[in-house]
Each structure stands twice: as structure tokens, then as C-alpha cells.
């Protein structure tokens, strides 16, 4: 499933308005992308390629502030 931006109103599994986001199988909505009704969402590729944050080391102690001693 991919996210698509709705460029023109249409009725699919439900009515879609311009500016909505639609999640669908690329094989099923390919004709809508080619005709300009849908466009791939810009942030979709970025979210998939983004690296996971490094795990936090919970065993490591935080340094104490000298003012609190």
C-alpha cells in the first residue's frame, strides 16, 4: 500500500476530494496516476528510507551537575 495525493475529485471505494490522501495498492490505481487524478505523496519515500534512531543505553548514568552536590 502506498499513499497518494488526490489531484481531482473522484469516487473510488469512497468519494475523494482534492487534497485528500488515499492509501491504495499501486496496481489498482495505476490508471489514476497516469491520468493525473492521483499523484504519489512526496513524504512517502522519505519515511521508508529514514534510518531508525540508535537505541538508548539505559545502563549509562547521566552526569551530575556540580551545583547539585
C-alpha positions in Angstrom: 0.0 0.0 0.0 1.2 3.5 -0.9 0.0 6.9 -0.2 -1.3 9.1 -3.0 -2.4 12.8 -3.1 -5.8 13.3 -4.7 -5.4 15.9 -7.5 -9.1 15.7 -8.8 -12.2 14.6 -7.1 -13.3 11.0 -7.9 -15.2 8.1 -6.4 -13.2 5.0 -5.5 -14.0 2.9 -2.5 -15.5 6.2 -1.2 -15.7 9.7 -2.5 -12.3 11.5 -2.5 -11.9 15.3 -2.6 -9.0 17.3 -4.0 -6.2 17.4 -1.4 -7.2 14.2 0.4 -4.7 11.4 0.9 -5.6 8.0 -0.4 -3.8 4.7 0.6 -4.1 2.1 -2.2 -2.3 -0.7 -4.0 -0.3 0.7 -6.9 -1.5 -2.0 -9.2 -5.1 -1.0 -8.6 -4.7 2.8 -9.0 -2.0 2.9 -11.7 -4.5 4.2 -14.3 -5.5 7.1 -12.0 -1.8 8.1 -11.5 -1.3 8.0 -15.3 -4.4 10.1 -16.0 -3.4 12.7 -13.3 -6.1 12.1 -10.8 -3.6 10.8 -8.2 0.0 11.7 -7.5 2.5 9.9 -5.3 2.7 11.5 -1.9 6.1 13.3 -1.5 6.9 12.2 2.1 6.2 8.5 1.3 9.8 7.7 0.1 11.4 9.7 2.9 9.6 7.9 5.6 10.6 4.5 4.2 14.3 5.4 3.8 14.7 7.2 7.2 17.0 5.3 9.5 15.8 4.2 12.9 17.2 6.2 15.8 20.0 4.5 17.7 19.0 2.6 20.8 19.4 4.4 24.1 22.0 3.0 26.6 19.9 2.8 29.7 22.8 1.4 31.8 24.8 4.6 31.3 24.4 7.1 34.1 23.8 10.8 33.4 26.5 13.1 34.7 25.6 15.0 37.8 25.6 18.8 37.9 28.3 20.2 40.3 25.8 22.7 41.6 23.6 20.0 43.0 26.4 18.4 45.1 
